[in-house]
Amino acid sequence: MARKPTVKKRCDCPDQNRPKKGGCKHSWYYNLTTSEGNRTRATIPDSVGLTQAQAQAILDGLPSGAAPEPAEVNLTFRQWAADWLSRRRPKEITLVKYEIAIRRHLNPRWGSQRLRTIKRAQVEAWVQEMEANEGIANSTADSHWKVFQMIMKDALQNGKITANPTYEVEGPYVGESKYYLFSTEECWAIYDEFPERYRPIPMVGFACGTRQAEAFGVCVDTIAPDGKLLTVRRQVLRTKETGYRPRLIDRLKTSPRLNTKDVPVPPYFQDILGEHMERFPPQTTETILWEHRKKTDNCKRGSARALFWTPRGNLVSRDTFNDALWKPTLRKLGIKDENGELPTFHDLRHTFISVCLQGGIPEHTVAAWVGDTVEQLRRTYSHLLNDHADTHGAVAASLTARPAAA
């Protein structure tokens, strides 16, 4: 019986034959002659992290006539990206972002190239191209990079390639996120200038730190009977899956990690909400009890009394709110950032978090209120936490100073 071929690798990892924890993560392969007489490469199944001898033992132990599935020589990036996308099960909005990244950016660059011919040097050059392209924001380039990484990793895990060309390649540089912090005077000026029907919405972001879609989805049953607590568990979405109509969804952006969050309602905002509900009574609407990894059409329905409505009886949508209400109000008040651009509604959330941290409220409490983890809070607001060195540091210094002589 002829001896099986020798297993090989084609990666640049320095520890190919003696992989250790965190070392080479590529599969072994061998050269195979197909039934048509063509030479190709076939990946050894489950050979990631094995030594050459262990991978050879797997190959030698295969029954006579059996062989691992050969790599598809002519498989293009476009074909595999479509296959990868068809197997994803994220939220509908995330799936749309994946599809746009592949169709608009990845396929024009990589689509016609055979998957197994994509090399690390080409990937590194592409990353530099994205960084040098002023028409692509750093955050956009980073999102394209992450989708590309997921596709190539999936190809390796399914034996379509023998080495991942994105392995140990640094993605595009992403600068520090910039955001606008409103002053208290600016927030109240926005409140006074806003049309009465929608006036409390910006205050939900400023006083409670909610996201925009969460502010639109405030309902009567999410406000405690005494008015002192707001339970955030719904949002208003207008997507392809909702037929591009604003719908009340009983699920948060952070689901399934976090489905609800409780935040205290300041006394002044309790009065604002009370006056608003008297002037504009809440209306009953259908809610979609959206379960994780399910389409909205397959989810149960409920009902709730939403606080915010348009004169035509529709829930408030992001596009209409931003273009017809938010931006005109900021322009009228002359509120803009240092680059002359208009702040976003999300900056109200940043303002709330910053004010709480600067006021000495513990970071784990703030994180619970806004639905972030403490780690996320520290990454985004590290500069504010560092500012506490002057105030809290002085207290710590007094506690550890040398005792005064008797």
C-alpha positions in Angstrom: 0.0 0.0 0.0 1.4 3.4 -1.0 2.2 5.7 1.8 0.0 8.8 2.2 1.4 12.2 1.1 3.2 14.4 3.5 1.3 17.1 5.4 2.4 20.7 4.9 1.7 24.3 5.8 1.9 27.6 3.9 1.8 30.3 6.6 4.4 32.6 8.1 3.8 31.6 11.7 7.2 31.1 13.5 5.9 28.1 15.4 4.4 25.9 12.7 5.5 22.5 13.9 5.3 23.0 17.7 2.2 25.2 18.1 1.5 26.4 21.6 -1.3 28.3 23.2 -1.8 31.5 21.2 0.6 30.3 18.5 -0.1 29.0 14.9 -3.8 28.7 14.2 -3.6 27.3 10.7 -4.6 23.9 9.4 -2.3 21.4 7.8 -2.9 20.3 4.2 -1.5 17.8 1.6 -1.3 17.7 -2.1 -4.0 15.5 -3.7 -4.6 14.2 -7.2 -8.3 14.2 -8.0 -10.2 11.6 -10.0 -9.8 13.8 -13.1 -6.0 13.8 -12.7 -5.8 17.4 -11.4 -3.4 18.3 -8.6 -4.9 20.4 -5.7 -4.6 20.9 -2.0 -6.8 19.3 0.6 -7.1 20.4 4.2 -6.5 17.9 7.1 -9.7 18.0 9.2 -9.3 19.2 12.8 -5.6 19.9 12.4 -5.4 23.4 13.8 -3.0 23.4 16.8 -1.5 20.0 16.0 2.2 19.2 15.3 3.2 17.9 11.9 3.5 14.4 13.3 -0.1 14.5 14.7 -1.5 15.8 11.5 0.4 13.1 9.6 -1.1 10.5 11.9 -4.6 11.7 11.0 -3.9 11.5 7.3 -2.3 8.1 7.6 -5.3 6.9 9.7 -7.9 7.7 7.1 -9.6 4.5 5.6 -8.5 3.4 2.2 -10.2 5.4 -0.5 -11.3 8.2 2.0 -9.8 11.6 1.8 -10.5 15.1 3.2 -12.5 17.3 0.9 -10.2 19.0 -1.5 -10.0 22.8 -1.5 -12.1 24.4 -4.2 -9.5 25.8 -6.6 -11.7 28.3 -8.4 -13.8 29.4 -5.5 -14.0 33.2 -5.6 -14.3 35.6 -2.7 -17.7 36.8 -4.1 -19.0 33.2 -4.0 -17.8 32.5 -0.5 -19.0 35.8 0.8 -22.5 35.1 -0.4 -22.4 31.7 1.2 -21.1 33.2 4.5 -23.8 35.9 4.5 -26.6 33.3 3.9 -25.6 31.5 7.1 -25.6 34.6 9.4 -28.3 35.0 12.0 -27.7 38.4 13.6 -30.3 41.2 14.0 -31.8 42.4 10.8 -30.0 45.8 10.9 -26.6 44.1 11.4 -27.3 41.8 8.5 -28.1 44.8 6.2 -24.8 46.3 7.3 -22.9 43.1 6.4 -24.7 43.0 3.0 -23.8 46.6 2.2 -20.2 46.2 3.2 -19.8 43.2 0.9 -21.7 44.6 -2.1 -20.3 48.1 -2.0 -16.8 47.7 -0.8 -15.5 44.1 -0.5 -16.8 42.6 -3.7 -15.5 45.5 -5.9 -12.0 44.9 -4.4 -11.9 41.1 -3.8 -15.0 39.6 -5.5 -13.5 38.2 -8.7 -10.3 37.0 -7.0 -10.0 33.3 -6.2 -10.2 32.8 -2.5 -7.0 30.7 -2.1 -4.9 33.3 -4.0 -5.5 36.1 -1.5 -2.2 36.7 0.2 -1.3 38.5 3.3 0.8 41.2 1.5 -2.3 42.1 -0.6 -4.4 42.4 2.5 -1.8 44.7 4.2 -1.7 46.9 1.0 -5.5 47.1 1.0 -5.5 48.2 4.7 -3.1 51.0 3.8 -5.2 52.0 0.8 -8.3 52.4 3.1 -6.3 54.5 5.6 -5.0 56.7 2.8 -8.5 57.2 1.2 -9.9 60.4 2.6 -13.3 59.4 1.3 -13.6 56.5 3.8 -14.0 57.4 7.5 -11.8 55.4 9.9 -14.8 53.8 11.5 -16.2 52.7 8.1 -12.9 51.2 7.1 -12.8 49.4 10.4 -16.3 47.9 9.8 -15.3 46.7 6.3 -12.2 45.1 7.8 -14.1 43.2 10.5 -16.5 41.8 7.9 -13.6 40.7 5.7 -11.9 39.1 8.7 -15.0 37.1 9.6 -15.4 35.8 6.0 -11.7 34.7 5.7 -11.8 33.1 9.1 -14.9 31.2 8.2 -13.2 30.1 4.9 -10.3 28.7 6.9 -12.5 26.9 9.3 -14.5 25.2 6.5 -11.3 24.1 4.7 -11.7 26.5 1.7 -8.2 28.0 2.3 -5.2 26.6 4.0 -4.0 29.8 5.7 -5.9 33.0 6.8 -4.3 36.0 5.0 -5.7 38.3 7.8 -3.9 36.5 10.6 -1.9 39.0 12.7 -2.6 41.8 10.2 -3.4 45.1 11.9 -6.6 46.6 10.7 -7.2 50.2 9.7 -6.4 52.8 12.3 -9.4 54.1 14.1 -9.0 57.4 15.9 -10.6 58.3 19.2 -14.3 58.8 19.0 -15.3 62.5 19.2 -18.6 63.7 20.6 -20.2 66.9 21.7 -21.1 67.7 25.3 -24.1 69.9 25.6 -24.2 72.5 28.4 -27.2 72.5 30.7 -28.3 75.8 29.2 -28.2 74.4 25.7 -30.3 71.4 26.6 -33.0 73.6 28.2 -32.8 75.9 25.2 -33.5 72.9 22.9 -36.4 72.0 25.1 -37.9 75.5 25.0 -37.5 75.7 21.2 -38.9 72.3 20.3 -42.5 71.9 19.1 -44.7 71.1 22.1 -45.8 67.7 20.8 -42.2 66.4 20.7 -40.7 68.6 23.4 -40.0 65.9 26.0 -38.1 63.6 23.6 -34.6 65.3 23.8 -35.0 65.5 27.5 -35.3 61.7 27.7 -31.8 61.6 26.3 -30.4 64.3 28.5 -32.2 63.4 31.7 -32.1 59.6 31.4 -29.3 58.8 29.0 -31.3 56.8 26.5 -30.6 56.1 22.9 -32.8 57.9 20.3 -34.9 54.9 19.3 -35.4 54.1 23.1 -36.6 57.7 23.7 -39.2 57.3 20.9 -40.4 54.0 22.5 -41.3 55.4 26.0 -44.7 54.0 27.1 -47.0 54.5 30.0 -46.2 51.0 31.5 -42.5 51.7 31.5 -42.9 54.6 34.0 -43.2 53.6 37.6 -46.5 54.5 39.4 -44.7 57.1 41.5 -42.9 58.4 38.3 -39.5 58.1 39.8 -38.2 55.2 37.6 -38.1 54.6 33.9 -37.7 51.0 32.7 -36.2 51.1 29.2 -37.2 48.0 27.3 -38.6 49.1 23.9 -37.5 51.0 20.9 -39.0 52.3 17.7 -37.4 50.9 14.5 -38.0 51.6 10.9 -36.2 49.0 8.8 -36.7 46.7 5.8 -38.1 44.0 8.1 -40.7 46.4 9.5 -41.8 47.4 6.0 -40.0 50.7 6.5 -42.8 51.8 8.9 -41.9 52.8 12.4 -42.8 49.9 14.7 -42.6 49.5 18.5 -40.2 46.7 19.2 -40.1 45.1 22.7 -36.3 44.6 22.5 -33.2 46.7 23.0 -30.1 47.2 20.9 -28.1 45.3 23.6 -30.3 42.1 23.4 -29.7 39.3 24.3 -27.0 40.6 26.7 -29.4 43.1 28.2 -33.2 43.3 27.6 -34.1 46.0 30.2 -32.5 48.8 32.2 -33.8 51.0 34.9 -32.9 54.7 35.2 -34.1 57.2 37.8 -36.4 60.0 36.5 -35.5 63.5 37.9 -38.4 65.3 39.6 -38.4 68.1 37.0 -38.8 65.5 34.2 -41.6 63.8 36.1 -43.5 67.0 35.9 -42.7 67.4 32.2 -44.0 63.9 31.3 -47.1 64.4 33.4 -47.9 67.7 31.6 -47.2 66.1 28.2 -49.5 63.1 28.9 -52.3 65.5 29.8 -51.9 67.6 26.7 -51.2 64.7 24.3 -52.8 61.6 25.7 -50.8 58.3 25.0 -52.2 56.1 22.2 -52.4 52.3 22.2 -50.3 50.6 19.6 -49.1 47.1 18.7 -45.7 46.0 20.0 -43.6 43.2 18.5 -42.2 40.9 21.2 -39.0 40.3 19.2 -37.2 37.2 20.3 -33.5 36.7 19.6 -32.7 35.2 16.2 -36.3 35.4 15.0 -37.9 37.3 12.2 -40.5 39.8 13.3 -43.2 38.0 11.3 -42.7 35.0 13.5 -42.8 36.9 16.8 -45.7 37.3 19.2 -47.6 40.6 19.5 -48.6 42.7 22.5 -49.9 46.2 23.1 -48.7 49.3 24.9 -49.6 53.0 25.2 -46.9 55.0 23.6 -46.2 58.7 24.6 -45.0 60.2 21.4 -47.0 60.4 18.2 -47.1 62.4 15.0 -50.3 64.4 14.2 -51.1 61.7 11.6 -51.1 59.0 14.3 -47.7 57.5 13.5 -44.9 56.6 15.8 -42.0 58.9 15.6 -39.2 57.8 13.2 -35.6 58.7 13.3 -35.3 60.3 9.8 -38.4 62.5 10.2 -37.3 63.6 13.7 -33.8 64.5 12.7 -34.5 66.3 9.5 -37.7 68.1 10.5 -37.2 68.8 14.2 -33.7 68.2 15.6 -31.5 69.8 12.9 -33.6 72.9 12.3 -33.8 73.5 16.1 -30.0 73.3 16.5 -29.4 75.6 13.5 -31.9 78.2 14.9 -30.1 78.1 18.3 -26.6 78.2 16.6 -25.5 75.0 18.4 -22.6 73.3 16.5 -19.3 71.6 17.4 -15.8 72.9 16.8 -15.8 71.7 13.2 -19.1 73.6 12.5 -21.1 70.3 12.4 -24.4 69.7 14.2 -24.3 67.5 17.3 -26.4 64.3 17.2 -29.2 63.1 19.5 -26.7 60.5 20.7 -24.6 63.3 22.1 -27.3 63.9 24.7 -26.6 60.3 26.0 -22.8 61.2 26.1 -23.7 64.3 28.0 -25.8 62.4 30.6 -23.0 59.9 31.2 -20.3 62.6 31.4 -22.3 64.7 33.9 -22.9 61.6 36.1 -19.3 60.5 36.1 -18.0 64.1 36.7 -20.6 64.3 39.6 -18.9 61.3 41.3 -21.6 58.7 40.7 -19.9 55.3 40.7 -19.2 54.0 37.2 -20.9 50.7 37.8 -24.1 52.6 38.6 -23.9 54.7 35.5 -23.2 51.6 33.4 -26.3 49.9 34.8 -28.4 53.0 34.0 -27.3 53.3 30.4 -27.0 49.6 29.6 -23.3 49.5 29.0 -20.6 47.4 30.7 -18.1 49.0 33.0 -15.4 48.1 30.5 -17.2 50.0 27.7 -17.6 53.0 30.0 -13.9 53.0 30.8 -12.9 52.8 27.2 -15.1 55.6 26.1 -14.9 57.9 29.1 -11.4 57.2 30.4 -10.5 60.9 30.2 -13.3 61.7 32.6 -12.4 58.9 35.0 -8.8 60.1 34.9 -10.0 63.6 35.9 -11.1 62.1 39.3 -7.4 61.8 40.1 -7.5 65.4 41.3 -10.5 65.1 43.5 -10.5 61.5 44.7 -6.7 61.4 44.7 -6.6 64.2 47.3 -8.9 62.2 49.6 -6.7 59.1 49.1 -3.6 61.1 49.8 -5.0 62.4 53.1 -5.8 58.9 54.2 -2.4 57.6 53.6 -0.3 60.6 54.7 2.2 60.3 57.6 0.4 60.9 60.9 1.1 64.2 62.5 3.6 64.1 65.4 2.0 64.0 68.8 
